[in-house]
Each structure stands twice: as C-alpha cells, then as structure tokens.
Amino acid sequence: MAKPSTRLDRLLVERGLIPSRQRAEAMILAAHVRVNGQVVTKAGHRVNMDAEVAVHGSEHPFVSRGGVKLAHALATFQVAVEGLVAMDVGASTGGFTDCLLQQGARKVYAVDVGYGQLAWSLRQDPRVVVLERQNIRYLQREQIPDEIQLATVDVSFISLKLVIPVILPFL
C-alpha cells in the first residue's frame, strides 16, 4: 500500500517549518530544503507525509526573494529610499514592496494585474496602497494622488517599452 504524499511546499507549511507556501517555494528554490538528506529544488516535488524534512540556511527577511534582489540593487546603486513615496509595478507577492518599506519608504503603491498575490502582512500595512487587477497601461492619475518619487518594475508578461512611458508621468 502506497504511503500518503503531498507537495513539499505544503508539507513545510503544514509542519510549521515555514510560514507560507510562497516562502517555502523560495527556500526550496534556493536549495535550503532537504528531504531524507537530499536537496530538493522543486516546490511541487511529491514527498511522503512521514518524510524527514530539514530546512537549513538563513531565510531572507522579505516576503519573497524579490526583496533580496532589490535590496542588492539599492545598495549597489546607492539609492536612498527613506521617506519616499514609491510605486511597485508588478508587485506580485510584494518582495519589492517589502524591501522598500524596510528601507524606510513612506508609502508604496503596489500595482499588479493579478489578484490575491500580495502577502497578507503587506495588505494590512497602512503604508501600502494595493492596486490589484490593475494593468499599468491603464492606470489613471486620480488612482495615485501622491507624487511618486521612485518606481520599481518587475514584470514578465509585458515589454518595458510599454511600461516605462506610462510610469514617467507619475514621477
């Protein structure tokens, strides 16, 4: 008789080893998870419910790995975020938004064409204005009454040639 199995990312959350499936996926992709002593790098990998699972390495301080990437870019290019109003285009889970807030942004407009992806902690943060189901190409000035002082963009289904001209009037 086959033992019951589940996805590795789900098992990590069910056992309380990692707080969310998004974080679990990030840790798995970063090769920080071992199943029965072997590194597994696919979140959907099926594992037995009684498998020995271990998480090692340091987990990043952001809701997704995007925050790590943006933090590195901000440091490399010496961009000061403290007190700024920012726009995060392609917010998704909110890694960039989280990074901007942790770096001291006063407010972040999190814009994404998707729905329900932004981390709950960011949804609850009064400094975050969530603009879901919002294609950046159709964003109206009245939706963002503040002057945007910094914009971050992480999009994959639309060319930057279409995105940048839309963002510039907000800056």
C-alpha positions as a Markdown table, in Angstrom:
| # | Residue | x | y | z |
|---|---|---|---|---|
| 1 | Met | 0.0 | 0.0 | 0.0 |
| 2 | Ala | 1.4 | 3.4 | -1.0 |
| 3 | Lys | 2.1 | 5.9 | 1.7 |
| 4 | Pro | 0.2 | 9.2 | 1.5 |
| 5 | Ser | 2.1 | 12.0 | -0.1 |
| 6 | Thr | 1.9 | 15.7 | -0.6 |
| 7 | Arg | 3.7 | 18.6 | -2.2 |
| 8 | Leu | 6.9 | 19.6 | -0.5 |
| 9 | Asp | 5.9 | 23.3 | -0.1 |
| 10 | Arg | 2.6 | 22.3 | 1.5 |
| 11 | Leu | 4.3 | 19.9 | 3.9 |
| 12 | Leu | 6.8 | 22.6 | 5.1 |
| 13 | Val | 3.8 | 24.9 | 5.9 |
| 14 | Glu | 1.7 | 22.1 | 7.5 |
| 15 | Arg | 4.6 | 21.2 | 9.8 |
| 16 | Gly | 5.1 | 24.8 | 10.7 |
| 17 | Leu | 8.7 | 24.9 | 9.4 |
| 18 | Ile | 8.0 | 27.8 | 7.1 |
| 19 | Pro | 5.1 | 30.3 | 7.5 |
| 20 | Ser | 3.7 | 30.4 | 3.9 |
| 21 | Arg | 3.9 | 28.4 | 0.6 |
| 22 | Gln | 5.5 | 31.4 | -1.1 |
| 23 | Arg | 8.3 | 31.4 | 1.5 |
| 24 | Ala | 8.5 | 27.6 | 1.2 |
| 25 | Glu | 8.9 | 27.8 | -2.5 |
| 26 | Ala | 11.7 | 30.5 | -2.2 |
| 27 | Met | 13.6 | 28.3 | 0.3 |
| 28 | Ile | 13.2 | 25.2 | -1.9 |
| 29 | Leu | 14.4 | 27.0 | -5.0 |
| 30 | Ala | 17.3 | 28.4 | -3.0 |
| 31 | Ala | 18.3 | 24.8 | -2.2 |
| 32 | His | 17.7 | 25.2 | 1.5 |
| 33 | Val | 15.5 | 22.2 | 2.0 |
| 34 | Arg | 16.5 | 18.6 | 2.3 |
| 35 | Val | 14.2 | 15.6 | 2.1 |
| 36 | Asn | 15.6 | 12.4 | 3.6 |
| 37 | Gly | 19.0 | 14.0 | 3.4 |
| 38 | Gln | 18.8 | 15.0 | -0.3 |
| 39 | Val | 18.4 | 18.6 | -1.5 |
| 40 | Val | 15.2 | 19.2 | -3.4 |
| 41 | Thr | 14.7 | 22.3 | -5.6 |
| 42 | Lys | 11.1 | 21.8 | -6.9 |
| 43 | Ala | 8.3 | 23.1 | -4.7 |
| 44 | Gly | 5.8 | 20.6 | -6.3 |
| 45 | His | 8.0 | 17.6 | -5.5 |
| 46 | Arg | 5.9 | 14.9 | -4.0 |
| 47 | Val | 7.1 | 13.6 | -0.6 |
| 48 | Asn | 5.7 | 11.0 | 1.8 |
| 49 | Met | 3.9 | 12.6 | 4.7 |
| 50 | Asp | 6.4 | 10.9 | 7.1 |
| 51 | Ala | 9.5 | 12.0 | 5.2 |
| 52 | Glu | 12.4 | 13.5 | 7.1 |
| 53 | Val | 12.4 | 17.2 | 6.1 |
| 54 | Ala | 15.0 | 19.8 | 7.2 |
| 55 | Val | 15.4 | 23.5 | 6.4 |
| 56 | His | 18.9 | 25.0 | 6.6 |
| 57 | Gly | 20.5 | 28.2 | 5.6 |
| 58 | Ser | 19.3 | 31.7 | 6.5 |
| 59 | Glu | 15.9 | 32.7 | 5.3 |
| 60 | His | 15.8 | 36.2 | 3.8 |
| 61 | Pro | 13.9 | 39.0 | 5.7 |
| 62 | Phe | 11.4 | 39.7 | 2.9 |
| 63 | Val | 8.1 | 38.2 | 1.9 |
| 64 | Ser | 9.8 | 36.9 | -1.3 |
| 65 | Arg | 13.2 | 36.7 | -2.9 |
| 66 | Gly | 12.4 | 39.8 | -5.0 |
| 67 | Gly | 13.2 | 41.8 | -1.8 |
| 68 | Val | 16.7 | 40.4 | -1.7 |
| 69 | Lys | 17.3 | 41.4 | -5.3 |
| 70 | Leu | 16.0 | 44.9 | -4.9 |
| 71 | Ala | 18.0 | 45.4 | -1.6 |
| 72 | His | 21.1 | 44.5 | -3.5 |
| 73 | Ala | 20.3 | 46.9 | -6.4 |
| 74 | Leu | 19.5 | 49.7 | -4.0 |
| 75 | Ala | 22.8 | 49.2 | -2.1 |
| 76 | Thr | 24.9 | 48.8 | -5.4 |
| 77 | Phe | 23.5 | 52.0 | -6.9 |
| 78 | Gln | 23.3 | 53.8 | -3.6 |
| 79 | Val | 19.6 | 54.6 | -3.8 |
| 80 | Ala | 18.2 | 56.1 | -0.6 |
| 81 | Val | 14.5 | 55.2 | -0.1 |
| 82 | Glu | 14.0 | 56.8 | 3.3 |
| 83 | Gly | 10.8 | 58.9 | 3.3 |
| 84 | Leu | 10.0 | 58.4 | -0.3 |
| 85 | Val | 6.6 | 57.6 | -1.9 |
| 86 | Ala | 7.2 | 54.7 | -4.3 |
| 87 | Met | 5.3 | 52.7 | -6.9 |
| 88 | Asp | 6.0 | 48.9 | -7.3 |
| 89 | Val | 4.8 | 47.8 | -10.7 |
| 90 | Gly | 4.3 | 44.1 | -10.9 |
| 91 | Ala | 4.1 | 43.8 | -7.1 |
| 92 | Ser | 3.1 | 40.1 | -7.1 |
| 93 | Thr | 3.8 | 38.7 | -3.6 |
| 94 | Gly | 5.4 | 42.0 | -2.6 |
| 95 | Gly | 9.1 | 41.4 | -2.3 |
| 96 | Phe | 10.0 | 44.8 | -3.8 |
| 97 | Thr | 7.2 | 46.5 | -1.7 |
| 98 | Asp | 8.5 | 44.9 | 1.5 |
| 99 | Cys | 12.1 | 45.9 | 0.7 |
| 100 | Leu | 11.1 | 49.5 | 0.0 |
| 101 | Leu | 9.2 | 49.6 | 3.3 |
| 102 | Gln | 12.0 | 48.1 | 5.3 |
| 103 | Gln | 14.4 | 50.7 | 3.7 |
| 104 | Gly | 12.1 | 53.5 | 5.0 |
| 105 | Ala | 9.7 | 54.3 | 2.2 |
| 106 | Arg | 6.8 | 56.5 | 3.5 |
| 107 | Lys | 4.2 | 54.9 | 1.2 |
| 108 | Val | 4.2 | 52.2 | -1.6 |
| 109 | Tyr | 1.6 | 51.8 | -4.3 |
| 110 | Ala | 1.6 | 48.1 | -5.1 |
| 111 | Val | 0.4 | 47.7 | -8.7 |
| 112 | Asp | -0.3 | 44.3 | -10.2 |
| 113 | Val | -2.6 | 42.9 | -12.9 |
| 114 | Gly | -3.1 | 39.8 | -10.7 |
| 115 | Tyr | -5.3 | 39.4 | -7.7 |
| 116 | Gly | -4.7 | 38.0 | -4.2 |
| 117 | Gln | -1.0 | 37.5 | -4.6 |
| 118 | Leu | 0.3 | 40.3 | -2.2 |
| 119 | Ala | 1.4 | 39.0 | 1.1 |
| 120 | Trp | -1.2 | 39.4 | 3.9 |
| 121 | Ser | 1.3 | 41.4 | 6.1 |
| 122 | Leu | 1.7 | 44.0 | 3.3 |
| 123 | Arg | -2.1 | 44.2 | 2.7 |
| 124 | Gln | -2.5 | 45.1 | 6.3 |
| 125 | Asp | 0.3 | 47.7 | 6.3 |
| 126 | Pro | -1.2 | 51.2 | 6.2 |
| 127 | Arg | 1.8 | 52.4 | 4.2 |
| 128 | Val | 0.7 | 50.1 | 1.3 |
| 129 | Val | -1.9 | 51.1 | -1.2 |
| 130 | Val | -3.0 | 47.9 | -3.0 |
| 131 | Leu | -3.9 | 48.3 | -6.7 |
| 132 | Glu | -4.8 | 44.8 | -7.8 |
| 133 | Arg | -6.4 | 43.8 | -11.1 |
| 134 | Gln | -4.7 | 46.9 | -12.5 |
| 135 | Asn | -2.9 | 46.8 | -15.8 |
| 136 | Ile | -0.2 | 49.5 | -15.5 |
| 137 | Arg | -1.0 | 50.7 | -19.0 |
| 138 | Tyr | -4.5 | 51.8 | -17.9 |
| 139 | Leu | -3.5 | 53.3 | -14.5 |
| 140 | Gln | -5.2 | 56.8 | -14.1 |
| 141 | Arg | -3.6 | 59.7 | -12.3 |
| 142 | Glu | -6.5 | 60.0 | -9.9 |
| 143 | Gln | -5.7 | 56.5 | -8.6 |
| 144 | Ile | -2.4 | 57.8 | -7.3 |
| 145 | Pro | -2.9 | 61.2 | -5.8 |
| 146 | Asp | 0.7 | 61.4 | -4.4 |
| 147 | Glu | 3.8 | 62.4 | -6.4 |
| 148 | Ile | 5.8 | 59.2 | -7.0 |
| 149 | Gln | 9.4 | 59.7 | -6.2 |
| 150 | Leu | 10.7 | 56.2 | -7.0 |
| 151 | Ala | 9.3 | 53.4 | -9.2 |
| 152 | Thr | 10.4 | 49.8 | -9.3 |
| 153 | Val | 9.3 | 47.4 | -12.1 |
| 154 | Asp | 9.4 | 43.6 | -12.2 |
| 155 | Val | 7.1 | 42.5 | -15.0 |
| 156 | Ser | 7.3 | 39.5 | -17.2 |
| 157 | Phe | 4.3 | 39.5 | -19.5 |
| 158 | Ile | 4.6 | 43.0 | -20.9 |
| 159 | Ser | 7.5 | 44.8 | -22.5 |
| 160 | Leu | 9.3 | 47.6 | -20.6 |
| 161 | Lys | 8.9 | 49.6 | -23.8 |
| 162 | Leu | 5.1 | 49.8 | -23.0 |
| 163 | Val | 5.6 | 50.2 | -19.2 |
| 164 | Ile | 8.2 | 53.0 | -18.8 |
| 165 | Pro | 6.3 | 55.6 | -20.9 |
| 166 | Val | 3.2 | 55.0 | -18.7 |
| 167 | Ile | 5.2 | 55.4 | -15.4 |
| 168 | Leu | 7.1 | 58.5 | -16.3 |
| 169 | Pro | 4.2 | 61.0 | -15.9 |
| 170 | Phe | 3.8 | 59.8 | -12.3 |
| 171 | Leu | 7.4 | 60.7 | -11.4 |
